[in-house]
Amino acid sequence: RIIAWMEAYDNIEYETRTYSLAGSAGLIVFLAGDIRLISHYPTFMWHNVQSYLSEEVKKFYDERNNTYFASRTGLTVEQIQEKIESAGGDWYFGAKEAIALGIAHGYIE
């Protein structure tokens, strides 16, 4: 709902920032920013949906979430899924990787 609200007011340029942790749904909200800035030492985390939902429903949400993630970065859905799997389910990364992958645009000055 937060992202839909931001998109409804597309005449506003949104700047999102993180100083410490942007993970799971918080990372999706961070990605909704038109300008995404970070401190020098944040932690990011991304994973597949983890819940009591059926495997079919979880797969549906994973595909939607990863497609949105890919649309806001320089990654493909396949690359995102590979990073999650190679990390053992929870993909953690820091500032340099976030900037290199297009997740963040730069540092907070």
C-alpha distances in whole Angstrom, upper triangle without the diagonal:
4,5,5,6,9,10,10,13,15,18,17,18,15,17,16,19,20,23,23,21,17,17,15,11,12,14,11,10,13,14,11,14,17,19,19,22,23,26,29,28,25,24,21,20,19,20,19,17,19,19,21,20,23,23,22,19,19,20,18,15,17,18,14,13,17,17,14,16,19,18,17,20,24,24,24,22,25,26,23,24,27,26,25,28,30,29,29,25,24,24,25,26,27,27,29,28,24,26,28,25,23,21,22,24,26,27,26,30
4,5,5,6,9,10,11,13,16,14,15,12,14,12,15,16,20,20,18,15,15,14,10,10,12,10,7,11,11,9,11,14,16,16,18,20,23,26,25,22,22,19,19,18,19,20,18,20,21,23,22,25,26,25,21,21,22,20,17,18,19,16,14,17,17,14,15,18,17,16,19,23,23,23,22,26,26,22,24,27,26,24,28,30,28,29,25,23,23,23,24,24,24,27,25,22,23,26,23,21,18,19,21,23,24,23,26
4,5,5,6,9,10,11,14,13,13,11,13,12,15,16,20,21,19,15,15,14,11,11,11,8,6,10,9,6,9,12,14,14,17,19,22,25,25,22,21,19,19,17,19,19,18,21,21,24,23,25,25,24,21,20,21,18,15,17,17,13,12,15,14,11,12,15,13,12,16,19,20,20,19,23,23,20,22,25,24,23,26,28,27,28,25,23,22,23,23,23,23,25,24,20,21,24,21,18,16,17,18,21,22,22,25
4,5,5,6,9,10,13,13,14,13,16,15,18,20,24,25,22,19,19,17,14,14,15,12,10,13,13,9,12,14,17,17,21,23,26,29,29,25,25,22,22,20,21,21,20,22,23,25,23,25,26,24,21,21,21,19,16,18,18,14,14,16,15,12,15,17,15,15,18,22,22,22,21,25,25,22,24,27,27,25,29,31,30,31,27,26,25,26,26,27,26,29,27,23,25,27,24,21,19,20,22,24,26,25,29
4,5,5,7,9,12,11,13,11,14,14,18,20,23,24,23,19,20,19,15,15,16,13,11,14,14,10,12,14,17,17,20,23,26,29,29,26,26,23,23,22,24,24,22,25,25,27,26,28,29,28,24,24,25,22,19,21,21,18,17,20,19,15,17,20,18,17,20,24,25,25,24,28,28,25,27,30,29,28,31,34,32,33,30,28,27,28,28,28,27,30,28,25,26,28,26,23,21,21,22,24,26,25,28
4,5,5,7,10,8,9,8,11,11,15,17,21,22,21,18,19,18,15,14,15,12,10,11,11,8,9,10,13,14,17,20,23,26,26,23,24,21,22,21,23,24,23,25,26,29,27,30,30,29,26,25,26,23,20,21,21,18,17,19,18,14,16,18,16,14,18,21,22,23,23,27,26,24,26,29,28,27,30,32,31,32,29,27,26,26,26,26,24,27,26,22,22,25,23,20,18,18,19,21,22,21,24
4,5,5,9,9,10,10,13,14,17,20,24,25,23,20,21,20,17,17,16,13,12,13,12,8,10,10,14,15,19,22,25,28,29,26,26,23,24,22,24,24,23,26,27,30,28,30,29,28,25,25,25,22,20,21,20,17,16,18,16,13,15,17,14,13,17,20,21,22,22,25,26,23,25,29,28,27,30,32,31,33,30,28,27,27,27,27,26,28,26,23,23,25,23,20,18,19,19,22,24,24,26
4,6,9,9,12,12,16,17,20,23,26,28,26,23,24,23,19,19,20,16,14,17,16,12,13,14,17,19,22,25,28,31,32,29,29,26,27,25,27,27,26,28,29,31,29,31,31,30,27,27,27,24,22,24,23,19,19,21,20,16,19,21,18,17,21,24,25,25,25,29,29,27,29,32,31,31,34,36,35,36,33,31,30,31,30,31,29,31,30,26,27,29,27,23,22,22,23,25,27,26,29
4,5,6,9,10,13,15,19,22,25,27,26,23,24,24,20,20,20,17,15,16,16,12,12,12,15,17,20,23,26,30,31,28,29,27,27,26,28,29,28,31,31,34,32,34,34,33,30,29,30,27,25,26,25,22,21,23,22,18,20,22,19,18,21,24,26,27,27,31,31,28,31,34,32,32,35,37,36,37,34,32,31,31,31,30,29,31,30,26,26,28,27,23,22,21,21,24,25,24,26
4,5,7,9,13,15,18,22,25,27,26,23,24,24,21,20,20,17,15,16,15,11,11,10,13,16,19,22,26,29,30,27,28,26,27,26,28,28,28,31,32,35,33,35,34,33,30,30,29,27,25,26,25,21,21,22,20,17,19,20,17,15,19,22,24,25,25,29,29,27,29,32,31,31,34,36,35,37,34,32,30,30,30,29,27,29,28,24,24,26,24,21,20,20,19,22,24,23,25
4,7,9,13,16,19,23,26,29,28,25,27,27,24,23,22,20,18,18,17,14,13,11,14,17,20,23,27,30,31,29,30,28,30,29,31,32,31,34,35,38,36,38,38,37,34,33,33,31,28,29,28,25,24,26,24,20,22,23,20,18,21,24,26,27,28,32,32,30,32,35,34,34,37,39,38,40,37,35,33,33,32,31,29,30,30,26,25,28,26,23,22,21,20,23,24,23,25
4,6,10,12,16,19,22,25,25,22,24,25,22,20,20,18,15,15,15,12,10,9,11,14,17,20,23,26,28,26,27,25,27,27,29,30,30,33,34,37,35,38,38,36,33,32,33,30,28,28,28,25,23,25,23,20,21,22,19,17,20,23,25,27,28,31,31,29,31,34,32,32,36,37,36,38,35,33,31,30,29,28,26,28,28,24,23,26,25,21,20,19,18,20,21,20,22
4,7,10,13,17,20,23,22,20,22,23,21,19,18,17,14,13,13,10,8,6,8,11,13,17,20,23,25,23,24,23,25,25,28,29,29,32,33,36,35,37,37,36,33,32,32,30,27,27,27,24,22,23,22,18,19,20,17,15,17,20,23,25,26,29,28,26,29,32,30,30,34,35,33,36,33,31,29,28,26,25,23,24,24,21,20,22,21,18,17,15,14,16,18,17,18
4,6,10,13,17,19,19,16,19,20,17,15,15,14,11,10,10,8,5,5,6,9,11,14,17,20,22,20,21,20,22,22,25,26,26,29,30,33,33,35,34,34,31,29,30,28,25,25,25,22,20,21,20,17,17,19,16,14,16,19,21,24,24,28,26,24,27,29,27,28,31,32,31,33,30,27,26,25,23,22,20,22,22,18,18,21,20,16,15,13,13,15,16,15,17
4,7,10,13,16,16,14,17,19,17,14,14,14,11,9,10,9,5,6,5,6,7,11,14,17,18,16,18,17,20,20,24,26,26,28,30,34,33,35,35,35,32,30,30,29,26,25,26,23,21,21,21,18,17,19,17,14,15,19,21,23,24,27,26,23,27,28,26,26,30,31,29,31,29,26,24,23,21,19,17,19,19,16,15,19,18,15,13,11,10,11,12,11,13
4,7,10,13,13,11,14,15,14,11,10,11,8,6,8,8,5,8,6,5,6,8,12,15,16,13,15,14,16,17,20,23,23,25,27,31,30,33,32,32,29,27,28,27,23,23,24,21,18,19,20,16,15,17,16,13,14,18,19,22,22,25,24,21,24,26,23,23,27,28,26,28,26,22,21,19,18,16,14,17,17,14,14,17,17,14,11,9,10,11,11,10,14
4,7,9,10,9,13,15,14,11,10,12,10,7,10,11,8,11,8,6,5,5,8,11,12,10,12,12,15,17,20,23,24,25,27,31,31,34,33,33,31,28,29,28,25,24,25,23,20,21,22,18,16,19,19,15,16,19,20,23,24,26,24,21,24,26,23,23,27,27,25,27,25,21,20,18,16,14,12,15,16,12,13,17,16,14,11,9,10,10,9,8,11
4,6,7,6,10,13,13,10,9,12,11,8,11,13,11,14,12,8,7,5,7,10,9,7,9,9,12,15,18,21,22,23,26,29,30,32,32,32,30,27,28,28,24,23,25,23,20,20,22,19,17,19,20,16,16,19,20,23,23,26,23,20,23,25,21,21,25,25,22,24,22,19,17,15,13,11,10,14,14,11,13,16,16,15,12,10,12,11,10,9,13
4,7,8,12,16,16,12,12,15,14,11,14,16,15,17,15,11,9,6,5,8,7,6,9,10,14,17,20,23,24,25,28,31,32,35,34,35,33,30,31,31,27,26,28,27,23,23,25,22,20,22,23,20,19,22,23,26,26,28,26,23,25,26,23,23,26,26,23,25,24,20,18,15,14,11,10,14,15,13,14,18,18,17,14,12,14,12,10,9,12
4,7,10,14,15,11,12,15,15,12,15,18,17,19,17,14,12,8,7,9,7,4,6,8,11,15,18,21,22,23,25,29,30,32,32,33,31,28,29,30,26,25,27,26,22,22,25,22,20,22,24,20,20,22,23,25,25,27,24,22,24,25,21,21,24,24,20,22,21,17,16,13,12,10,10,14,15,13,15,18,18,18,15,13,16,15,13,12,15
4,6,10,11,8,9,12,12,10,13,16,16,19,17,14,13,10,10,12,9,6,5,6,8,11,14,17,18,19,21,25,26,29,28,29,27,24,25,26,22,21,23,22,19,19,22,20,17,20,21,18,18,21,20,23,22,24,22,19,21,22,18,17,21,21,18,19,18,14,13,10,10,9,11,14,14,12,15,18,17,17,13,13,16,16,14,14,18
4,7,8,5,5,8,9,7,10,12,13,16,15,12,12,10,11,13,11,8,7,5,7,9,12,15,16,17,19,23,24,26,25,27,24,21,22,23,19,18,20,19,15,16,18,16,13,16,18,15,15,18,18,20,19,21,19,16,18,20,17,16,19,20,17,19,16,13,12,10,10,10,11,14,14,11,14,16,15,15,11,11,15,15,15,15,19
4,6,5,5,8,9,9,11,13,15,18,18,14,15,13,15,16,14,10,8,5,4,6,9,12,12,13,16,20,20,23,22,23,21,18,19,20,16,15,17,17,13,14,17,15,12,16,18,15,16,18,17,19,18,19,18,14,16,17,15,13,16,17,15,16,13,10,10,9,10,11,13,16,14,12,16,18,16,16,12,13,17,18,18,19,22
4,5,5,7,9,10,11,13,16,19,19,16,17,16,18,20,18,14,11,8,6,5,7,9,9,10,13,16,17,19,18,20,17,14,16,16,13,11,14,14,10,11,14,13,11,14,16,15,16,18,17,18,16,18,17,13,14,16,14,12,15,17,15,15,12,9,10,10,12,14,16,19,17,14,18,19,17,17,13,15,19,20,21,22,25
4,5,5,6,9,10,11,14,17,18,15,17,17,19,21,20,16,14,11,10,9,10,11,10,12,13,17,17,19,19,20,17,14,16,16,12,12,14,13,9,12,14,12,11,15,16,14,16,19,18,19,17,19,19,15,16,19,17,15,18,20,18,19,15,13,14,14,16,17,18,21,19,16,19,21,18,18,14,16,19,21,21,22,25
4,5,5,6,9,10,12,15,16,13,14,14,16,18,17,13,12,9,9,9,12,14,13,15,17,20,20,23,23,24,21,18,20,19,16,15,17,16,12,14,16,13,12,16,16,14,16,19,18,20,19,21,20,17,18,21,18,17,20,22,19,20,17,14,14,13,14,15,16,19,17,14,17,20,18,17,13,14,17,18,18,18,22
4,5,5,6,9,10,14,14,11,12,12,15,16,15,12,10,7,7,7,10,13,13,15,18,21,21,24,23,23,21,18,19,19,15,14,16,14,11,11,14,11,9,12,14,11,12,15,15,16,16,18,17,13,15,18,15,14,18,19,17,19,16,13,12,11,12,13,13,16,14,11,14,16,14,13,9,11,14,16,16,17,21
4,5,5,6,9,13,14,12,14,15,18,20,19,15,14,11,10,9,11,12,13,15,17,21,20,22,21,21,19,17,17,16,13,12,13,11,8,10,11,8,7,11,11,9,11,15,14,15,14,17,17,13,15,18,16,15,19,21,19,20,17,15,14,14,15,16,16,18,17,13,16,18,15,13,10,12,15,17,18,19,23
4,5,5,7,11,12,10,13,14,17,19,19,15,15,12,13,12,15,16,16,18,20,23,22,25,24,24,21,19,20,19,16,16,17,14,11,13,14,11,10,14,13,11,13,17,17,19,18,21,20,17,19,22,20,19,22,24,22,23,20,18,17,17,17,17,17,20,18,15,17,19,17,15,12,12,15,17,18,17,21
4,5,6,9,9,7,9,10,13,16,16,12,12,10,12,12,15,17,18,20,22,25,25,27,27,27,24,22,22,22,18,17,18,16,13,14,15,12,10,13,13,10,12,15,16,18,18,21,19,16,19,21,19,18,22,23,21,23,20,18,16,15,15,14,13,16,15,12,13,16,14,12,9,9,11,13,14,14,18
4,5,8,9,7,10,12,15,17,18,14,14,11,12,12,15,16,17,20,22,26,25,27,26,25,23,21,21,20,17,16,16,14,11,12,12,9,7,10,9,6,8,12,13,15,15,18,17,14,17,19,17,17,21,22,21,23,20,18,16,16,15,15,14,16,15,11,12,14,12,10,7,8,10,13,15,16,19
4,7,9,8,12,14,18,20,21,17,17,15,16,15,17,18,19,22,23,27,25,27,27,26,23,22,22,20,17,17,17,14,12,13,13,9,9,12,10,7,11,14,15,17,17,20,20,17,20,22,21,20,24,25,24,26,23,21,19,19,19,19,17,19,18,15,15,18,15,13,10,11,12,15,17,17,20
4,5,6,9,12,15,18,19,17,17,15,17,17,20,21,22,25,27,30,29,31,30,30,27,25,25,24,21,21,21,18,16,16,16,12,12,14,12,9,11,15,17,19,19,23,21,19,22,24,22,23,26,27,26,28,25,23,21,20,19,18,16,18,18,14,14,17,15,12,10,9,10,13,14,14,17
4,6,10,13,17,19,21,19,20,18,20,20,23,24,25,28,30,33,32,34,33,32,30,28,28,26,23,23,22,20,18,18,17,14,13,15,12,9,11,14,17,19,20,24,22,20,24,26,24,25,28,29,28,30,28,25,23,23,21,20,18,19,19,15,14,17,15,12,11,10,9,12,14,14,17
4,6,10,14,16,18,16,18,17,19,20,23,25,26,29,31,34,34,36,34,34,32,30,29,28,25,25,24,22,20,20,19,16,15,16,14,11,12,15,17,20,22,25,23,21,24,26,24,25,28,29,27,30,28,25,23,21,19,18,15,16,17,13,12,15,14,11,10,8,7,9,11,11,13
4,7,11,13,15,13,14,13,16,17,20,22,24,26,29,32,31,34,32,32,30,28,28,27,24,23,23,21,18,18,18,15,13,15,14,10,11,14,16,19,20,23,21,19,22,24,21,22,26,26,24,27,25,22,19,18,16,14,12,13,14,10,9,13,12,9,8,5,5,7,9,9,12
4,7,10,12,10,13,13,16,18,21,24,25,27,30,34,34,36,35,35,33,30,30,30,26,25,26,24,21,21,21,19,16,18,18,14,14,16,18,21,23,25,23,21,24,25,22,23,27,26,24,27,26,22,20,18,15,13,10,12,13,10,9,13,13,11,9,6,6,5,5,5,9
4,6,8,7,10,10,14,16,20,23,25,26,29,33,33,35,34,35,33,30,30,30,27,25,26,25,21,21,23,20,17,19,19,16,15,17,19,22,23,25,22,20,23,24,21,22,25,25,22,25,24,20,18,15,13,10,7,10,12,9,9,13,14,12,10,7,8,6,5,5,9
4,6,6,10,12,15,18,22,25,27,28,31,35,35,37,36,37,35,32,33,33,30,28,29,28,25,24,26,23,20,22,23,19,18,20,22,25,26,28,25,23,26,26,23,23,27,26,23,26,25,22,19,16,13,10,8,11,13,11,11,15,16,15,13,10,11,9,6,5,8
4,6,10,12,16,19,23,26,28,29,32,36,36,39,37,38,37,33,34,34,31,29,30,30,26,25,27,25,22,23,24,21,19,20,22,25,26,28,24,23,26,26,22,23,26,25,22,25,25,21,19,15,12,9,6,8,11,11,11,13,16,15,14,11,12,9,7,8,10
4,7,10,13,17,20,24,26,26,29,33,34,36,35,36,35,31,32,33,29,27,29,29,25,24,26,25,21,23,25,21,20,21,22,25,26,27,24,22,24,24,20,21,24,23,20,23,22,19,16,13,10,7,6,9,11,11,12,15,16,16,14,13,14,12,10,11,13
4,7,10,14,17,21,22,23,26,30,30,33,32,33,31,28,28,29,26,24,26,25,21,21,23,21,18,20,22,19,18,19,20,23,23,25,22,19,22,22,18,19,22,21,18,21,20,16,14,10,9,6,6,10,11,9,11,14,15,15,12,11,14,12,10,11,14
4,7,10,14,17,19,20,23,26,27,30,28,30,28,25,25,26,23,21,23,23,19,19,22,20,17,19,21,18,17,19,18,21,21,22,19,17,19,19,15,15,18,18,15,17,16,12,10,7,6,5,7,10,10,9,12,14,14,15,12,12,15,14,13,15,18
4,7,10,14,16,17,20,24,24,27,25,26,25,21,22,23,20,17,19,19,15,15,18,16,13,15,18,15,14,16,15,18,17,19,16,13,15,16,13,12,16,16,13,15,14,10,8,6,5,6,8,11,10,8,11,13,12,13,10,10,14,14,14,16,19
4,7,11,12,13,17,20,21,23,21,23,21,18,19,20,17,15,17,17,13,13,16,15,12,15,17,16,15,17,15,17,16,17,15,12,13,14,11,9,13,13,10,12,10,7,5,4,7,9,12,14,12,10,14,15,14,15,12,13,17,18,18,20,23
4,7,10,11,15,18,18,20,18,20,18,15,15,16,13,11,13,14,10,10,13,13,10,12,15,14,13,15,13,14,13,14,12,9,10,12,9,7,11,12,10,11,8,6,5,7,9,12,14,16,13,12,15,16,13,15,12,14,18,19,20,22,25
4,7,8,12,15,15,17,15,16,15,12,12,14,11,9,12,13,10,9,13,13,11,14,17,16,16,18,15,15,12,13,13,9,8,11,9,6,9,11,9,9,6,5,6,9,12,15,18,19,16,15,19,19,16,18,15,18,21,23,24,26,29
4,6,10,13,12,13,11,13,12,8,8,10,8,6,9,11,8,9,12,13,12,14,17,17,17,19,16,15,12,13,13,10,8,11,11,8,9,13,12,11,7,8,10,13,15,19,21,23,19,18,22,22,19,20,17,20,24,26,27,29,32
4,6,10,9,11,10,11,9,6,8,9,7,6,10,11,9,10,13,14,14,16,18,19,20,22,19,18,15,16,17,13,12,15,15,11,13,16,15,14,10,10,13,15,18,21,23,25,22,21,24,25,22,22,19,22,26,28,29,30,34
4,7,8,10,10,12,11,8,10,12,10,10,13,14,13,14,17,18,17,20,22,22,23,25,22,21,18,19,20,16,14,17,16,13,14,17,15,13,10,10,14,16,19,22,25,27,24,23,26,27,24,25,22,25,28,30,31,32,35
4,5,8,9,12,10,8,11,13,11,12,15,16,15,17,19,20,20,22,24,25,26,28,25,24,21,22,23,20,18,20,20,16,17,21,19,17,13,14,17,19,23,26,28,30,28,26,30,31,28,28,25,28,31,33,34,34,38
4,7,9,11,10,9,12,14,13,14,17,18,17,19,22,22,23,25,27,28,29,31,28,27,23,24,26,23,20,23,23,19,20,23,22,19,16,17,21,23,26,29,32,34,31,30,33,34,31,32,29,31,35,37,37,38,42
4,6,8,6,6,10,11,10,12,15,15,15,18,20,20,21,23,25,26,28,30,27,25,21,23,24,21,19,22,23,19,20,23,22,20,17,18,21,24,27,30,32,34,31,30,33,34,30,31,28,31,34,36,37,38,42
4,5,5,6,9,10,11,12,14,16,16,18,20,21,22,24,26,27,28,30,27,25,21,22,24,22,19,22,23,20,19,23,23,20,18,20,22,25,28,32,34,36,32,31,34,35,31,32,29,33,36,38,39,40,44
4,6,5,6,9,10,10,12,14,15,16,18,20,20,22,24,26,26,28,24,22,18,19,21,19,16,18,20,17,16,20,20,18,15,18,20,23,26,30,32,34,30,29,32,32,29,30,28,31,34,37,38,39,43
4,6,5,6,9,10,11,13,14,15,17,19,20,21,23,25,26,27,24,21,18,18,21,19,16,19,21,18,18,22,22,20,18,20,22,25,28,31,33,34,31,30,33,33,29,30,28,31,34,37,39,40,44
4,5,5,6,9,10,11,12,14,15,17,18,20,21,23,25,26,23,21,18,19,21,19,17,20,21,18,19,22,23,21,18,19,21,24,27,30,32,33,30,28,31,32,28,28,26,29,32,35,37,38,41
4,5,5,6,9,10,10,12,14,15,16,18,20,21,22,24,21,19,15,17,19,16,14,17,18,15,15,19,19,17,14,15,17,21,23,26,29,30,27,25,28,29,25,26,23,27,30,32,34,35,39
4,5,5,6,9,10,10,12,14,15,16,18,20,21,22,19,17,13,14,16,14,11,15,16,14,14,18,18,17,14,16,17,21,23,26,28,29,26,25,28,27,24,25,23,26,29,32,34,35,39
4,6,5,6,9,10,11,13,14,15,17,19,20,22,19,17,13,15,17,15,13,17,18,16,17,21,21,20,17,18,19,23,25,28,29,30,27,25,28,28,24,24,23,26,29,32,34,35,39
4,5,5,6,8,10,11,12,14,15,17,18,20,18,16,13,15,17,14,13,17,17,15,16,20,20,19,15,16,17,20,22,25,26,28,25,23,25,26,22,22,20,23,26,29,31,32,35
4,5,5,6,8,10,10,12,14,16,16,18,15,13,10,12,13,11,9,13,14,11,13,16,16,16,12,13,14,17,19,22,24,25,22,20,23,23,19,20,18,21,24,27,29,30,34
4,6,5,6,9,10,10,12,14,15,17,14,11,8,10,12,10,9,13,14,13,14,17,18,18,15,16,16,19,21,24,25,26,22,21,23,23,19,19,18,21,24,27,29,31,35
4,6,5,6,9,10,11,13,15,17,14,13,10,13,15,12,12,16,17,15,17,20,20,20,17,18,18,20,21,24,25,26,23,21,23,23,19,19,17,20,23,26,28,29,33
4,5,5,6,9,10,11,13,15,13,12,9,12,13,10,11,14,14,13,15,18,18,18,15,15,14,17,18,20,21,23,20,17,20,20,17,16,14,17,20,23,25,26,30
4,5,5,6,8,10,11,12,10,8,6,9,10,7,8,11,11,11,13,16,16,17,14,14,13,15,16,19,20,21,17,16,18,18,14,14,13,16,19,22,24,26,30
4,5,5,6,9,10,12,10,8,6,9,11,9,10,14,14,14,16,19,19,20,17,17,16,19,19,21,22,22,19,17,19,19,15,15,14,17,19,23,25,27,30
4,5,5,7,9,12,11,10,9,13,13,11,13,16,16,15,18,20,20,22,19,18,17,18,19,20,20,21,19,16,17,18,14,13,12,15,17,20,23,24,28
4,6,5,6,9,8,9,8,11,11,8,11,14,13,13,16,18,17,19,16,15,13,15,15,16,17,18,15,12,14,15,11,10,9,12,14,18,20,22,25
4,5,5,7,5,5,6,9,9,8,10,13,12,13,16,18,18,20,18,17,15,17,16,18,18,18,15,13,14,14,10,10,9,13,15,18,21,23,26
4,6,8,8,8,9,12,12,11,14,16,16,17,20,21,22,24,21,20,18,20,19,20,20,20,17,15,15,15,12,10,10,13,15,18,21,23,26
4,7,8,10,11,14,14,12,15,17,16,17,20,22,21,23,21,20,17,18,17,17,16,17,15,12,12,13,10,8,7,10,11,15,17,19,22
4,5,8,10,13,11,10,14,15,14,16,19,19,19,22,20,18,16,16,15,15,14,14,12,9,10,10,7,5,5,8,10,13,16,19,22
4,7,10,12,10,10,14,14,14,16,18,19,19,22,21,20,16,17,15,16,15,14,12,10,10,9,6,5,8,11,11,14,18,21,23
4,7,8,6,7,10,11,10,13,15,15,16,19,18,17,14,16,14,16,16,15,12,11,12,10,7,8,9,12,14,17,20,23,26
4,5,5,6,9,10,11,13,14,15,17,19,18,18,15,17,17,19,19,19,15,15,16,14,10,12,12,16,18,21,24,26,29
4,5,5,6,9,10,11,12,14,16,17,15,16,14,17,17,20,21,20,17,16,18,17,13,14,14,17,20,23,25,28,31
4,5,5,6,9,10,11,12,14,16,14,16,14,17,18,20,22,21,17,17,19,17,14,16,16,20,22,25,27,30,33
4,5,5,6,9,10,10,12,14,14,14,12,14,14,17,18,17,14,14,16,14,11,13,13,17,19,22,24,27,30
4,5,5,6,9,10,11,13,11,11,9,12,12,15,17,17,13,13,15,14,10,12,12,15,18,21,23,25,29
4,5,5,6,9,10,11,9,11,10,13,14,18,20,20,16,16,19,17,14,16,15,19,22,24,26,29,32
4,5,5,6,8,10,10,11,10,13,14,17,20,19,15,16,19,17,14,17,16,20,23,25,27,29,33
4,5,5,6,9,9,9,6,9,10,14,16,16,12,13,16,14,12,15,14,17,20,22,23,26,29
4,6,5,6,5,6,5,9,11,15,17,18,14,15,18,17,14,17,15,18,22,23,25,27,30
4,5,5,5,8,8,12,14,18,21,21,17,18,21,20,17,20,19,22,25,27,28,31,34
4,5,8,9,8,11,13,16,19,19,16,17,20,18,17,20,19,22,25,26,27,30,33
4,6,6,5,8,10,14,17,17,14,16,19,18,16,19,18,20,24,24,25,28,31
4,6,7,10,13,17,20,21,18,19,22,22,20,22,21,23,27,28,28,31,34
4,6,10,13,17,20,21,18,18,22,21,19,21,19,22,25,27,27,29,33
4,6,10,13,17,18,15,15,19,19,17,19,17,19,23,24,24,26,29
4,7,10,14,15,12,12,15,15,13,16,13,16,20,20,21,23,27
4,7,11,12,10,10,14,14,13,15,13,14,18,18,19,20,24
4,7,8,6,7,11,11,11,13,11,12,15,15,15,18,21
4,6,6,6,9,10,11,12,11,10,13,12,12,15,17
4,6,5,6,9,10,11,9,8,10,9,9,11,14
4,5,5,6,9,10,10,9,11,9,10,13,15
4,5,5,6,9,8,9,11,11,12,16,18
4,6,5,6,5,5,8,9,11,13,17
4,5,5,6,5,6,6,9,12,15
4,6,8,8,9,10,12,16,18
4,6,8,9,11,14,17,20
4,5,6,9,12,15,18
4,7,9,12,14,17
4,6,8,10,14
4,7,10,12
4,7,9
4,6
4
